[in-house]
Structures are given as structure tokens and as C-alpha cells.
């Protein structure tokens, strides 16, 4: 303690200007000021008790209940409340004592060697008093020189002078000044011991000291200790120190996982004018906060934009606008991918699915959102869940008659997982009374070679001429391959006589010889609903153009008949019978319209039947008479040797139209493709994959057509 005569000579203008006596400062009233409430920090606190070993040295060996005990430079340790046996060993001398510690109350133990035997106070001699006074005066002069250097911003020179003053005479004010300078220089290792030394020594600067001690606790990773020092300061912190308090409190909040409160508090502090030290710690804290929130610092325009989109997604998430939130997050991931955003994306998708399940009306999802999620690499399990949720919504909308919403949901479902169920719902939603929708996708067409033996066996069992069942007869359909088609519509029924008459009457379809050997229905009575036959390829194409369509390609026709499950027959895998199709049976045999014929069944029709007469033979999507009744013209040129224009194993043909893309003329080819089998066909010929060719200018009583339309 400086003597009264020296202390009175010091100017009393604050810690940066002079040394003052400790006794005079402890009686000065503390001025407090109310501040804005700070977010409540929830930390799982463990009750603590303080143990102080008086006179402890670094060489002492301390144990508690037989376990090593670490004492700090002040001889203090933090323990849980309870009763302990504390042992201290110094050199060859050991000492122990049982002590009970209480939470929040420091307990002091005094080893024997720390006890001072009371002696009569020795009177200070005149020489000792003069020597002490000289030290104090010298320390004061050096201290004042240090303050002048500090005012000139020469911090390093000021530090040297404060260190010299401290070596001459140890005093709390010099320690406070050393701690402040070390802190400003960014040397917490040197500053923190001095802050601990002045703890409780200078009441005037107690708030500042406690703030720095809280920072020291955070430097050592002890958020609880920092919070214990900060909480009492909420109503005591002054305006000048408010930013410091807010920065430290936001650090505590960040360390305890309360990111939502830490960010606005830090932003509020950074709006104030900060010293160099506070700028450094706030910048470091902002860097950590951004890494915690986004996974990266906002050090580029792309990252800043990505972070803004993440914030937008979180805001929309709070409003339960999950689709918009997912879109924003997908853009953020595109700009700056990071695992944190991936985790958030998956969580948003699951919440979106839960919200869809809770809404009885379903949620129409945009295809663009589905495509974005599909391409963002979500896990397969989540992809399946999204697909099923969208499909359930599509089925619900379809049941209510909301076909547009059902189609939208089914389309989105297929973006995640292309299932037969999703295609079926989409087909039902998009189809009408006269047209059946076939969804876009990748399908397998053609017959595989492992099915060849069964084909030959079926053929020999149904014909009387085994020579017609040789393997080469089926070579045209053996090149199994994959094709990709865009969505299209196919006529639910074959074009009827009545529909074709309208085209002729309109002057679009040219008149042909529609009455070959009396079996063509154009001029017959009661033939309105019979399929239009005895029309050549050009006449069929004219009619389809008249109704805004075209003839289907071979691939489209087979895809519509077989579906995604590669059905053998339009209705499935069951062999044909007289309830499913009009083919060569007893009626045909009696009338002589077909030979050979199946003598085991009778469908009641010797020639064509009215379209739609065999509903049990329709496809699951509702296409009628794809097997039997009449064969049908297709757009392609017919080529036996090659069904697939794509080359290479696993090659994918996109919207194939056959040789020459179906255009005329096509060198070396003279026939157009025909699909399906008419009333003259045997059961094995009703297969979806059977192929044949007919010259485009020929007309047959067993050959008709249906139209296809592109999706607009």
C-alpha cells in the first residue's frame, strides 16, 4: 500500500492516469445503471465450492481423498460441495485436515508452516520508512512515464515502463495497468494472471475486472465460470462496457448452443464503436458463429448469398412453408454445399412429409421442386418416403376427382421413384373417355431370347403346320432393348366406321375401295361401332391428322400394351380366352373366316366385333382391343433384321420412330409395321410383342388402326 503522503500526490482521474491507495478506493460509492435485459442463458450448472490453501507453493503436492488436487497460482481449487480429507506435502513434511465445503462459500485451510506466530509488531525504523518511500516515489515516476507513453499510443514502450515500475514496487494499480496493456496487445496468457491478482482489490474498476476475468474463463473453455461472473453484472455494466458485456455473453450463448440468442446480441454489440481488443474478439466470435450456423465464414459473395438463403429457409420453416423453404435451401446448397445444409435439407423434407400426412386435402407439389430434390442427392430411404407421400396425395386427389392435382402429384412422385403405381395414377388422372395417357419414362420392348423356346412350343401346339413355327419367324421381335418415350395419348378404342365417315364427309380422308369381298364394314348397316378396316396406311394417317394426332410408333404401341411390368398380353400374363379377345375360334372356323382356329373356345364373333366388346381384355389403364378384333397400323417402316436403332449393349433409344424416322421414301423398305392380331389370329399371336409388316397401299378386312397424340 502506498503511504498516504504518496497517494495524496497522485491525480485521481482513473486507472489510466494514476496510482491510488487501495484503502481510499474501497470506500468510494459504486454508481450502477440499469441496462436492457439480456437473453437468459440456460446452462446445466454443477454447484461449486472454493477451497483456498493459504501459503501454497508450486512445489507443494496436494491431494484430496487420495486423489491429486491441482491448485492455481493463488492456491485455490474448485470442488463440489462435500466433506474431504485434504493432504499437503512440502518436502519431507506432510499434513492433512478434514474439511467441509459449502456451495458459493470459500473455505480456507492453513497448513502449519503457513501459520504466523503472533509477535509484537516491530516498529518500523526511520531508515526502513525512508527506503520504502523512495521505492514508492520511483515506482510512481516510472508509472507516470508509462501512462504518457500510453496516451501517445506507444503501447509497447508503456508496457516496458509498467513492468519496470512493478519490479520496483508491487501495487494493485500497476497490476491493473499491466493486465490492461497485455489484453490490448492480445496476450491473454500474460494478462489473465494479473486480472486474477487484482480481483477484489480495486473496487472502482470491479466491473471491468470481472469482465476480463470472464473472458479469461472463456479462453480456458469454462463457460460456466464466465457466466457466473457475467450474471451479477447485468445491472451494473456501464455504457462504455456494454458492448464488451454483450460480446462475452454472446460467446457464452454460442458455447452453450443458444445460437438464436447469440447472433442478435453479437450484432447489437458490433454496431457500437469498438476498441482494437473488442474488434478482435468480436471478429473471432463472428467467424465461429458463422461456422456454427452455416458451416463456413461469409468471406465471399457466393457464401454470403448462400447464407442469406439459409436464413430465408429457416424463416419459411418457422412459417411451415416447407416447399418454399426447401427451394431456398436447394439454391443455397447449389451456391455453397456443406453437410450442415444437407442435414437441414433432409430435416425440412421430413417435416414437409409430416405436414402433408396431416392435411386431409393433400398438397400439390410442383414438379420443379421434385426435380430439385431428386438431383440434390437425398438418401434413398428419404427419396422413397417422398415418393410414397406424393403418391398417397395423388391417389387421394384422384378419389376426389381433382385430376389436375392428382397428375401433378403423381408426376412429382415419379421424379423420386418411378413406380408402376405412380404411372397408373398419372394415367388415370390424365386420361379421358376417348384417350388414355401413357406416362413418359424408360420401358423395355422386344422379346428376350430366353422366351424363344416357349414361343415355338406355343406355336406348334396351336397350328397344324410346324414349319410355320421355326425360330426365324420370331427373329423380328427378338432384339429386346430399352426405349425412352415422352408422355403421349393413345386412343382408348380403335377408330370406328362412324368416326371415319365423318372424316370422309369433311373431305379430308380420300375415298378408297372400302368394300373388298363384302367383308369391309364401311357401307354395311349397323356398322357404326365396328372398327374401321379395309383402309390403307395413308388413309389411317389422314384420319389421325384430321383429329389432330398421328399413328403410334411401334414402341409406343407396345409400351401402351405391355406397361412397365412387361405384360405378355394387354391384360396380364394369363392365356387368352373367349372373354378377353376376339380371335380365331369356333365362330371363325364355322364361318371360314380363319384357319387354323382354336376349337376349344368361342367368342361369338366370326369377324370384327364392336369396339370395347371385351372389357376383360383391356389393359389396366383402360385400352380396349389391343389384342384381337383387328390388327393396327403403326407409323414405322417394317424391318425384320433390326427392331432397335440404338447400338451397343444397354443402349437407350429415345422416342424411336423406326427406319428413316417413319418418313417416306425409305430406301430398301416396302412395308409398314402392324401390331396386334385380329379376329384371324391364334392365341399365341395375341402377344403384345408380335410384329409383322404390310405394304402401305394394301387394305385388309382384319387391319384397322387407332391414333396417338403428343402431349402439349
VOGU-3710 file (C-alpha; in Angstrom, 3 decimals, decimal comma):
1> xxxxxxxxxx> 0,000/0,000/0,000  1,337/3,358/-0,974  1,709/5,646/2,047  -0,734/8,432/2,457  1,750/11,134/1,549  2,472/9,446/-1,823  -1,158/8,549/-2,606  -2,273/12,125/-1,961  0,150/13,370/-4,575  -1,458/11,242/-7,324
11> xxxxxxxxxx> -4,106/12,728/-9,574  -7,434/10,929/-9,148  -8,569/10,695/-12,770  -8,988/6,927/-13,293  -6,960/3,803/-13,848  -5,224/5,061/-16,940  -3,842/8,127/-15,209  -2,561/7,465/-11,661  -1,978/5,126/-8,752  -4,306/5,499/-5,807
21> xxxxxxxxxx> -4,348/3,940/-2,399  -6,424/0,804/-2,047  -7,994/1,999/1,155  -9,250/5,199/-0,427  -10,795/3,340/-3,373  -12,648/0,749/-1,337  -14,742/3,464/0,333  -15,800/5,100/-2,947  -19,511/4,517/-3,732  -20,292/2,378/-6,810
31> xxxxxxxxxx> -22,510/4,012/-9,421  -24,739/1,477/-11,236  -27,014/1,934/-14,193  -29,856/-0,244/-15,492  -29,280/-1,838/-18,884  -31,505/-3,607/-21,366  -32,363/-7,204/-20,376  -30,002/-9,862/-21,754  -31,234/-13,219/-23,103  -31,409/-15,808/-20,345
41> xxxxxxxxxx> -28,684/-18,390/-20,670  -29,597/-21,907/-19,669  -26,504/-23,779/-18,553  -26,546/-27,028/-16,681  -24,797/-25,757/-13,510  -22,961/-28,000/-11,068  -22,812/-26,464/-7,549  -19,250/-25,361/-6,813  -17,280/-24,733/-3,674  -13,950/-22,927/-3,384
51> xxxxxxxxxx> -11,003/-24,227/-1,343  -8,122/-21,876/-0,516  -4,834/-23,269/0,796  -3,007/-20,448/2,480  0,667/-20,134/1,707  0,623/-22,766/-1,046  3,658/-23,040/-3,299  4,166/-24,568/-6,748  6,376/-27,253/-5,191  3,620/-28,416/-2,795
61> xxxxxxxxxx> 1,931/-31,753/-3,535  -1,803/-31,614/-2,722  -4,304/-34,478/-2,663  -7,981/-34,720/-1,826  -9,336/-38,061/-0,637  -6,163/-39,617/-2,014  -6,590/-38,121/-5,498  -4,287/-35,400/-6,920  -5,522/-31,848/-6,358  -4,457/-29,014/-8,693
71> xxxxxxxxxx> -4,113/-25,583/-7,129  -3,903/-22,383/-9,191  -1,288/-19,687/-8,705  -3,315/-18,264/-5,824  -3,567/-21,612/-4,040  -7,251/-22,072/-4,963  -9,196/-25,072/-6,270  -12,840/-25,659/-7,240  -14,617/-28,743/-5,867  -18,149/-29,982/-5,477
81> xxxxxxxxxx> -19,713/-29,335/-2,040  -18,998/-32,079/0,497  -16,561/-33,327/3,110  -12,988/-34,065/2,027  -9,640/-35,009/3,514  -7,066/-32,607/2,124  -3,393/-33,529/2,418  -0,461/-31,194/1,686  3,142/-32,350/1,402  6,033/-29,932/1,360
91> xxxxxxxxxx> 9,422/-31,564/1,156  9,538/-34,258/3,803  6,729/-32,736/5,853  3,130/-33,928/5,334  -0,035/-32,504/6,794  -3,751/-33,335/6,370  -7,051/-31,934/7,519  -10,742/-32,879/7,104  -12,766/-30,016/5,710  -16,435/-29,487/4,738
101> xxxxxxxxxx> -17,036/-27,328/1,666  -20,284/-25,420/1,009  -21,526/-24,124/-2,339  -20,695/-20,494/-3,015  -18,641/-20,075/0,196  -14,820/-20,197/0,057  -13,169/-22,301/2,743  -9,607/-21,587/3,860  -7,232/-24,115/5,339  -3,940/-23,097/6,915
111> xxxxxxxxxx> -1,086/-25,633/6,940  1,225/-25,401/9,985  4,031/-23,849/8,036  1,697/-21,019/6,962  0,789/-20,091/10,481  2,481/-16,975/11,691  3,299/-16,893/15,360  1,980/-13,681/16,777  4,832/-11,450/17,674  4,803/-7,959/18,923
121> xxxxxxxxxx> 4,700/-5,649/15,955  8,147/-4,374/15,292  8,277/-0,678/14,940  9,422/0,444/11,501  12,713/2,218/11,701  13,281/5,585/10,119  15,704/4,072/7,597  13,151/1,405/6,542  10,440/4,008/6,169  12,663/6,216/4,034
131> xxxxxxxxxx> 13,679/3,255/1,808  10,047/2,268/1,265  9,127/5,846/0,407  11,925/6,088/-2,114  10,681/2,878/-3,824  7,164/4,212/-3,974  8,232/7,532/-5,439  10,459/5,854/-8,008  7,660/3,460/-8,983  5,276/6,401/-9,274
141> xxxxxxxxxx> 7,612/8,313/-11,584  8,065/5,281/-13,861  4,312/4,632/-13,749  3,522/8,185/-14,864  6,003/7,905/-17,719  4,234/4,719/-18,801  0,872/6,496/-18,831  2,277/9,237/-21,012  3,534/6,671/-23,498  0,105/5,055/-23,404
151> xxxxxxxxxx> -1,600/8,328/-24,273  0,789/8,618/-27,232  -0,350/5,133/-28,409  3,156/3,771/-27,798  1,823/0,673/-26,111  4,969/-1,456/-26,201  7,067/1,279/-24,566  4,321/1,782/-21,978  4,409/-1,926/-21,208  8,157/-1,801/-20,573
161> xxxxxxxxxx> 7,728/1,096/-18,146  4,834/-0,584/-16,282  6,917/-3,745/-15,950  9,813/-1,717/-14,573  7,503/0,048/-12,111  6,114/-3,315/-10,977  9,622/-4,661/-10,404  10,338/-1,686/-8,159  7,120/-1,798/-6,150  4,164/-4,212/-6,438
171> xxxxxxxxxx> 0,829/-2,469/-6,255  -2,729/-3,368/-7,496  -2,882/-0,312/-9,754  0,307/-1,299/-11,527  -1,033/-4,855/-11,848  -4,295/-3,494/-13,279  -2,401/-1,409/-15,805  -0,223/-4,371/-16,822  -3,301/-6,557/-17,293  -4,957/-3,876/-19,455
181> xxxxxxxxxx> -1,925/-3,436/-21,697  -1,373/-7,163/-22,123  -5,043/-7,506/-23,059  -4,828/-4,705/-25,600  -1,777/-6,382/-27,134  -3,720/-9,648/-27,442  -1,612/-11,581/-24,906  -4,214/-13,242/-22,646  -1,672/-15,707/-21,194  0,225/-12,807/-19,603
191> xxxxxxxxxx> -2,890/-10,726/-18,834  -5,053/-13,284/-17,030  -2,726/-13,813/-14,008  -2,702/-10,068/-13,378  -6,505/-9,903/-13,668  -6,719/-12,652/-11,050  -4,369/-10,737/-8,762  -6,459/-7,548/-8,835  -9,740/-9,475/-8,354  -11,409/-7,769/-5,381
201> xxxxxxxxxx> -8,529/-5,331/-4,886  -9,818/-2,241/-6,704  -13,500/-1,675/-6,182  -13,701/1,250/-8,597  -12,841/-0,985/-11,526  -14,567/-4,124/-10,300  -16,923/-4,333/-13,306  -14,042/-4,065/-15,766  -12,030/-6,642/-13,832  -14,920/-9,103/-13,719
211> xxxxxxxxxx> -15,500/-8,726/-17,478  -11,860/-9,536/-18,182  -11,924/-12,471/-15,778  -14,997/-13,773/-17,630  -13,013/-13,515/-20,862  -10,155/-15,427/-19,234  -12,603/-18,159/-18,238  -13,843/-18,374/-21,835  -10,260/-18,560/-23,099  -9,812/-21,620/-20,880
221> xxxxxxxxxx> -13,122/-23,064/-22,137  -15,079/-22,657/-18,900  -18,413/-21,148/-19,971  -19,989/-21,814/-16,564  -17,338/-19,813/-14,719  -17,695/-16,993/-17,242  -21,459/-16,971/-16,793  -21,073/-16,818/-13,003  -19,018/-13,640/-13,380  -21,275/-12,067/-16,020
231> xxxxxxxxxx> -24,701/-12,639/-14,463  -24,137/-10,261/-11,490  -23,028/-7,558/-13,942  -26,288/-7,346/-15,901  -27,449/-4,290/-13,978  -24,013/-2,917/-13,143  -22,356/-2,705/-16,529  -21,866/0,861/-17,726  -22,463/2,226/-21,188  -18,784/2,142/-22,125
241> xxxxxxxxxx> -18,536/-1,533/-21,183  -21,909/-2,616/-22,541  -20,525/-3,814/-25,873  -17,844/-5,838/-24,045  -20,523/-7,441/-21,873  -22,691/-8,248/-24,913  -19,782/-9,829/-26,786  -18,841/-12,023/-23,833  -22,454/-13,005/-23,192  -22,951/-13,935/-26,854
251> xxxxxxxxxx> -19,823/-16,105/-26,610  -21,335/-17,904/-23,623  -24,603/-18,339/-25,511  -22,758/-19,754/-28,514  -20,804/-22,210/-26,386  -23,995/-23,409/-24,716  -25,742/-23,958/-28,069  -28,103/-20,965/-27,887  -27,298/-19,730/-31,377  -30,645/-17,971/-31,814
261> xxxxxxxxxx> -29,896/-15,505/-28,977  -26,141/-15,271/-29,526  -26,363/-13,873/-33,055  -28,616/-10,821/-32,422  -26,681/-9,957/-29,258  -23,381/-10,014/-31,132  -24,833/-7,955/-33,985  -26,038/-5,384/-31,456  -22,569/-5,135/-29,923  -20,837/-4,784/-33,281
271> xxxxxxxxxx> -22,953/-1,742/-34,122  -21,063/0,182/-31,425  -17,605/1,703/-31,748  -15,202/-0,964/-30,546  -11,609/-0,781/-29,406  -8,925/-2,847/-31,073  -9,221/-5,618/-28,481  -13,016/-5,812/-28,782  -12,806/-5,769/-32,573  -10,507/-8,761/-32,454
281> xxxxxxxxxx> -12,609/-10,873/-30,135  -15,878/-9,882/-31,864  -14,406/-10,791/-35,276  -13,240/-14,128/-33,940  -16,636/-14,735/-32,373  -18,439/-13,802/-35,596  -16,240/-16,249/-37,507  -17,113/-19,037/-35,046  -20,783/-18,129/-35,097  -20,940/-18,246/-38,907
291> xxxxxxxxxx> -19,138/-21,583/-38,933  -21,553/-22,929/-36,357  -24,605/-21,689/-38,211  -23,662/-22,157/-41,861  -20,544/-24,315/-41,780  -18,370/-21,624/-43,388  -17,443/-17,944/-42,881  -19,095/-15,333/-45,072  -15,910/-14,345/-46,851  -17,189/-14,290/-50,458
301> xxxxxxxxxx> -20,303/-13,068/-52,310  -21,365/-16,663/-53,056  -21,128/-17,683/-49,413  -22,942/-14,558/-48,288  -25,774/-15,224/-50,726  -25,908/-18,868/-49,670  -26,115/-17,862/-46,003  -28,940/-15,443/-46,802  -30,868/-18,257/-48,475  -30,291/-20,491/-45,440
311> xxxxxxxxxx> -31,715/-17,753/-43,199  -34,670/-17,407/-45,553  -35,246/-21,154/-45,443  -35,213/-21,128/-41,639  -37,712/-18,274/-41,579  -40,030/-20,083/-44,003  -39,626/-23,218/-41,933  -40,941/-21,369/-38,910  -43,965/-20,332/-41,002  -44,452/-24,001/-42,071
321> xxxxxxxxxx> -43,960/-23,022/-45,721  -41,862/-26,078/-46,345  -41,903/-26,123/-50,135  -40,588/-22,554/-50,370  -38,055/-23,299/-47,630  -36,760/-26,354/-49,498  -36,424/-24,376/-52,730  -34,418/-21,656/-50,989  -32,208/-24,229/-49,309  -31,575/-26,080/-52,559
331> xxxxxxxxxx> -30,346/-22,818/-54,117  -28,116/-22,274/-51,082  -26,642/-25,772/-51,442  -26,035/-25,135/-55,117  -24,066/-21,977/-54,294  -22,111/-23,416/-51,346  -22,667/-27,076/-50,457  -21,977/-28,063/-46,863  -23,010/-31,006/-44,645  -24,921/-28,668/-42,323
341> xxxxxxxxxx> -27,190/-27,599/-45,181  -27,590/-31,236/-46,249  -28,774/-32,173/-42,764  -31,139/-29,193/-42,724  -32,479/-30,164/-46,163  -33,291/-33,708/-45,032  -34,964/-32,378/-41,872  -37,066/-29,952/-43,933  -38,123/-32,723/-46,298  -39,232/-34,922/-43,388
351> xxxxxxxxxx> -41,194/-32,053/-41,853  -42,757/-31,422/-45,254  -43,827/-35,064/-45,450  -45,320/-34,910/-41,960  -47,284/-31,787/-42,858  -48,602/-33,481/-45,995  -49,708/-36,506/-43,980  -51,613/-34,253/-41,572  -53,530/-32,450/-44,324  -56,605/-34,301/-45,458
361> xxxxxxxxxx> -56,776/-32,341/-48,707  -53,239/-33,207/-49,788  -50,602/-30,794/-51,027  -49,966/-30,220/-54,738  -46,203/-30,355/-55,210  -44,563/-28,646/-58,133  -42,542/-30,859/-60,441  -39,649/-28,392/-60,310  -39,331/-28,910/-56,550  -39,317/-32,669/-57,018
371> xxxxxxxxxx> -36,641/-32,410/-59,709  -34,509/-30,203/-57,496  -34,717/-32,634/-54,600  -34,117/-35,612/-56,848  -30,899/-34,074/-58,137  -29,710/-32,916/-54,713  -28,585/-36,372/-53,595  -31,092/-37,096/-50,826  -30,780/-40,583/-49,267  -32,610/-43,440/-50,994
381> xxxxxxxxxx> -34,781/-44,092/-47,952  -35,898/-40,458/-47,880  -36,393/-40,499/-51,649  -38,738/-43,488/-51,259  -40,652/-41,781/-48,433  -41,137/-38,635/-50,505  -42,322/-40,670/-53,487  -44,833/-42,608/-51,399  -46,133/-39,469/-49,688  -46,674/-37,743/-53,027
391> xxxxxxxxxx> -48,288/-40,870/-54,441  -50,686/-41,078/-51,485  -51,637/-37,459/-52,083  -52,151/-38,173/-55,783  -54,437/-41,111/-55,033  -56,433/-39,015/-52,573  -56,853/-36,219/-55,111  -57,853/-38,705/-57,786  -60,512/-40,106/-55,486  -61,965/-36,611/-55,108
401> xxxxxxxxxx> -61,979/-36,046/-58,853  -59,206/-33,452/-58,753  -57,407/-34,912/-61,745  -55,068/-31,970/-62,353  -53,752/-32,051/-58,802  -53,523/-35,818/-58,922  -51,495/-35,641/-62,129  -49,171/-33,032/-60,614  -48,554/-35,119/-57,504  -48,096/-38,348/-59,448
411> xxxxxxxxxx> -45,603/-36,654/-61,764  -43,648/-35,377/-58,762  -43,738/-38,858/-57,183  -42,153/-40,342/-60,290  -39,322/-37,836/-60,091  -38,210/-39,553/-56,877  -39,112/-43,157/-57,636  -40,614/-44,274/-60,935  -43,070/-46,948/-59,820  -45,844/-48,719/-61,675
421> xxxxxxxxxx> -48,318/-47,379/-59,113  -47,302/-43,781/-59,818  -47,634/-44,340/-63,567  -51,045/-45,893/-63,072  -52,324/-42,927/-61,055  -50,860/-40,485/-63,580  -52,502/-42,416/-66,416  -55,885/-42,332/-64,705  -55,564/-38,642/-63,915  -54,563/-37,635/-67,434
431> xxxxxxxxxx> -56,831/-39,943/-69,397  -60,280/-39,122/-70,780  -63,191/-41,124/-72,145  -61,592/-41,389/-75,584  -57,872/-41,093/-74,810  -55,564/-42,953/-72,439  -52,434/-41,221/-71,208  -49,125/-43,141/-71,270  -46,543/-41,505/-68,968  -43,061/-40,651/-70,130
441> xxxxxxxxxx> -40,287/-42,941/-68,992  -37,913/-45,729/-69,891  -39,507/-49,003/-70,938  -38,271/-52,372/-72,164  -39,588/-53,606/-75,522  -38,978/-56,684/-77,650  -38,795/-60,378/-76,783  -35,801/-61,844/-74,952  -34,062/-64,905/-76,402  -34,847/-66,993/-73,307
451> xxxxxxxxxx> -38,562/-66,779/-74,241  -37,972/-68,162/-77,734  -38,409/-71,846/-76,861  -41,768/-71,156/-75,223  -42,927/-69,230/-78,294  -42,022/-72,108/-80,605  -43,784/-74,574/-78,307  -46,991/-72,458/-78,180  -46,951/-72,034/-81,952  -46,621/-75,788/-82,616
461> xxxxxxxxxx> -49,435/-76,526/-80,220  -51,854/-74,175/-81,991  -51,035/-74,652/-85,698  -51,162/-77,665/-87,961  -48,081/-76,713/-89,911  -44,959/-76,921/-87,670  -42,880/-75,359/-90,436  -44,522/-72,035/-89,621  -43,153/-72,193/-86,088  -39,461/-72,159/-86,803
471> xxxxxxxxxx> -37,294/-69,776/-84,800  -36,612/-67,431/-87,678  -40,325/-66,477/-87,722  -39,826/-64,683/-84,396  -36,458/-63,130/-85,229  -38,040/-59,751/-85,932  -39,087/-59,321/-82,292  -36,057/-60,856/-80,537  -33,932/-57,757/-80,071  -35,019/-56,770/-76,591
481> xxxxxxxxxx> -33,935/-53,236/-75,733  -34,822/-50,154/-73,739  -36,551/-47,104/-75,125  -37,322/-43,731/-73,633  -40,538/-42,052/-74,688  -42,190/-38,778/-73,851  -45,697/-38,911/-72,479  -48,371/-39,394/-75,120  -52,049/-40,190/-75,523  -53,388/-43,272/-77,298
491> xxxxxxxxxx> -56,957/-43,779/-78,443  -58,897/-45,861/-75,938  -60,689/-47,612/-78,822  -59,868/-48,449/-82,392  -61,210/-45,872/-84,851  -64,807/-46,794/-85,742  -66,580/-46,741/-89,078  -68,785/-43,862/-87,970  -65,767/-41,745/-86,963  -64,060/-42,400/-90,277
501> xxxxxxxxxx> -67,201/-41,472/-92,236  -67,071/-38,022/-90,633  -63,548/-37,564/-91,987  -64,642/-38,626/-95,489  -67,659/-36,328/-95,351  -65,365/-33,462/-94,338  -63,291/-34,067/-97,471  -60,135/-34,835/-95,507  -59,986/-38,596/-95,914  -59,971/-39,750/-99,546
511> xxxxxxxxxx> -62,486/-42,371/-100,662  -60,986/-45,782/-101,200  -62,400/-49,165/-102,202  -63,872/-49,915/-98,790  -65,826/-52,984/-99,829  -63,398/-55,791/-100,518  -65,077/-59,245/-100,864  -68,028/-57,963/-98,898  -66,241/-58,201/-95,550  -65,444/-54,490/-95,191
521> xxxxxxxxxx> -67,946/-52,680/-92,956  -67,927/-49,147/-94,423  -71,185/-49,488/-96,390  -72,864/-52,032/-94,117  -75,793/-51,206/-91,911  -75,376/-51,109/-88,150  -71,634/-50,860/-88,580  -71,139/-47,513/-86,831  -69,337/-49,035/-83,828  -67,317/-51,579/-85,742
531> xxxxxxxxxx> -63,584/-50,858/-86,168  -62,737/-49,182/-89,465  -60,940/-51,711/-91,704  -60,039/-52,011/-95,361  -58,151/-48,710/-95,118  -54,530/-48,340/-96,212  -51,717/-46,707/-94,240  -52,191/-43,276/-95,860  -55,918/-43,325/-95,165  -55,231/-44,114/-91,490
541> xxxxxxxxxx> -52,684/-41,329/-91,272  -55,130/-38,892/-92,920  -57,759/-39,604/-90,311  -55,314/-39,218/-87,398  -54,198/-35,849/-88,813  -57,876/-34,894/-89,113  -58,326/-35,404/-85,342  -55,008/-33,654/-84,508  -52,960/-36,785/-83,941  -50,843/-39,339/-85,752
551> xxxxxxxxxx> -50,333/-43,075/-85,930  -48,462/-44,508/-82,921  -44,929/-45,786/-83,320  -44,206/-49,458/-82,755  -42,522/-48,677/-79,439  -45,448/-46,552/-78,260  -47,934/-49,248/-79,210  -46,007/-51,967/-77,358  -45,375/-49,774/-74,324  -49,072/-48,932/-74,066
561> xxxxxxxxxx> -49,986/-52,631/-74,330  -47,275/-54,034/-72,044  -46,798/-51,299/-69,476  -43,912/-51,051/-67,049  -44,369/-54,645/-65,894  -43,809/-56,097/-69,396  -47,131/-57,909/-69,568  -47,289/-60,703/-72,170  -50,881/-59,834/-73,080  -52,643/-56,487/-72,636
571> xxxxxxxxxx> -54,483/-57,731/-69,543  -51,512/-59,507/-67,946  -49,937/-62,958/-68,148  -52,998/-65,203/-68,313  -53,515/-67,072/-71,591  -56,266/-65,692/-73,874  -59,832/-66,977/-73,736  -63,140/-66,073/-75,373  -63,983/-63,486/-72,645  -60,876/-61,404/-73,228
581> xxxxxxxxxx> -60,439/-61,074/-77,005  -61,999/-61,686/-80,432  -59,637/-64,124/-82,150  -59,699/-67,279/-84,319  -62,042/-69,678/-82,507  -65,077/-71,855/-83,264  -67,140/-68,974/-84,670  -64,368/-68,052/-87,077  -63,982/-71,691/-88,076  -67,675/-72,163/-88,751
591> xxxxxxxxxx> -67,801/-69,109/-90,964  -64,498/-69,906/-92,625  -63,008/-66,536/-91,730  -59,959/-68,030/-90,010  -57,877/-71,175/-90,402  -56,472/-72,690/-88,359  -58,542/-71,773/-85,326  -58,870/-72,579/-81,627  -61,547/-75,244/-81,342  -61,650/-75,028/-77,543
601> xxxxxxxxxx> -63,283/-71,588/-77,256  -65,950/-69,456/-78,874  -66,259/-65,683/-78,501  -69,350/-65,460/-80,698  -67,793/-63,349/-83,454  -66,734/-64,683/-86,843  -65,388/-61,289/-87,909  -64,967/-57,954/-86,163  -66,884/-57,032/-83,033  -67,976/-53,575/-81,898
611> xxxxxxxxxx> -65,094/-51,752/-80,214  -64,962/-52,259/-76,456  -66,871/-55,563/-76,536  -64,246/-57,326/-74,397  -63,654/-55,182/-71,285  -61,922/-58,080/-69,501  -59,226/-57,941/-72,134  -58,390/-54,278/-71,625  -55,092/-53,028/-70,214  -55,032/-51,812/-66,584
621> xxxxxxxxxx> -55,151/-48,263/-67,958  -58,299/-48,998/-69,995  -57,082/-49,506/-73,574  -59,586/-51,752/-75,379  -58,971/-54,409/-78,035  -55,188/-54,179/-78,053  -55,315/-57,948/-78,660  -57,747/-59,408/-81,174  -60,588/-57,858/-83,209  -58,268/-56,117/-85,743
631> xxxxxxxxxx> -54,541/-55,628/-86,163  -53,412/-51,990/-86,213  -51,227/-49,815/-88,449  -48,139/-48,184/-86,864  -46,060/-45,237/-88,020  -42,754/-47,122/-88,543  -41,347/-48,769/-91,597  -41,066/-52,503/-91,024  -37,599/-54,039/-90,931  -37,147/-57,665/-89,955
641> xxxxxxxxxx> -33,493/-57,616/-89,056  -33,493/-54,770/-86,593  -36,111/-53,569/-84,172  -33,796/-51,200/-82,262  -31,935/-48,321/-83,939  -29,690/-47,909/-80,881  -26,374/-49,742/-80,845  -24,328/-51,250/-78,062  -25,270/-53,288/-75,032  -27,782/-51,469/-72,865
651> xxxxxxxxxx> -28,196/-48,685/-75,435  -31,185/-46,436/-74,918  -33,338/-45,367/-77,866  -35,131/-42,070/-77,382  -38,558/-41,762/-78,998  -37,687/-44,219/-81,787  -39,719/-43,990/-84,996  -38,090/-46,875/-86,828  -36,049/-46,759/-90,021  -35,935/-43,358/-91,744
661> xxxxxxxxxx> -37,843/-41,969/-88,736  -41,021/-43,122/-90,429  -40,613/-40,723/-93,349  -41,136/-41,649/-96,997  -39,452/-42,873/-99,032  -37,205/-45,249/-97,101  -34,684/-46,994/-99,315  -34,909/-50,788/-99,366  -38,099/-50,988/-97,289  -41,585/-51,535/-98,698
671> xxxxxxxxxx> -43,770/-52,395/-95,692  -45,181/-50,532/-92,724  -45,311/-52,100/-89,251  -48,506/-53,695/-87,994  -49,127/-54,594/-84,347  -51,641/-56,800/-82,616  -53,605/-59,701/-84,089  -57,125/-59,528/-85,491  -60,025/-61,948/-85,448  -57,952/-64,301/-87,601
681> xxxxxxxxxx> -55,111/-64,507/-85,092  -54,338/-67,561/-82,961  -53,930/-67,177/-79,179  -50,116/-67,054/-79,234  -50,298/-64,278/-81,848  -52,167/-62,014/-79,424  -48,918/-61,280/-77,583  -48,002/-57,618/-77,200  -44,603/-58,121/-78,863  -45,691/-59,810/-82,061
691> xxxxxxxxxx> -44,608/-57,947/-85,212  -45,486/-58,114/-88,879  -45,343/-55,879/-91,951  -47,922/-54,935/-94,609  -47,424/-52,854/-97,746  -48,766/-49,353/-97,059  -51,090/-49,376/-100,111  -52,778/-52,639/-99,131  -56,150/-52,873/-97,399  -57,216/-55,816/-95,255
701> xxxxxxxxxx> -60,536/-56,693/-93,598  -58,627/-57,635/-90,418  -56,469/-54,473/-90,334  -57,568/-51,219/-88,699  -55,877/-48,520/-86,587  -56,062/-46,180/-83,621  -54,480/-42,737/-83,193  -51,880/-41,252/-80,860  -51,422/-37,657/-79,684  -48,368/-35,882/-78,352
711> xx> -48,666/-34,088/-75,022  -48,779/-30,327/-75,453
//
